[in-house]
Amino acid sequence: MILHQLVLILRLDHQEIEYGDEPLRFVKVNVAFGGKYPPELYLMQGNRKKRLTENQLALLDAARFSKVELVIRTYHKDEDSTTLYLQNGYFWIEQDPINAKYADYEEVAVDDEYYEE
């Protein structure tokens, strides 16, 4: 089973690192596609959604989000150890304002006709 890790920035009382003047608290959540119940992850934009495959998971690394909704399940190996797994995730992309302005324009291929010498 291949595990991916997603680092979520949450307000927790234990793990923290310094980020500017404020401590940044985080928790690691595993994303396991090879298990019995793979996660359902969706990239949301406007009124459209696209289900992400394991190969597309890296798209989340470069994206900026306006909203994220997650369902995380826990696995207790023993009383001192808990592992978190992502079960479902909806990720709303924060659209770049310039891209949003020109989103309705038709994209055409550029060839030599467009260039004047």
Buried (B, 14 or more C-beta within 10 A) or exposed (E): EEEBEBEBEEEEEEEEEEEEEEEEBBBEBBBBBEEEEBBEBBBBBEEEEEEBEBEEBEBBEEEEEEEEEBEBEEEEEEEEEEBBBBBEBBBBBEBEEEEEEEEEEEEEEEEEEEEEE
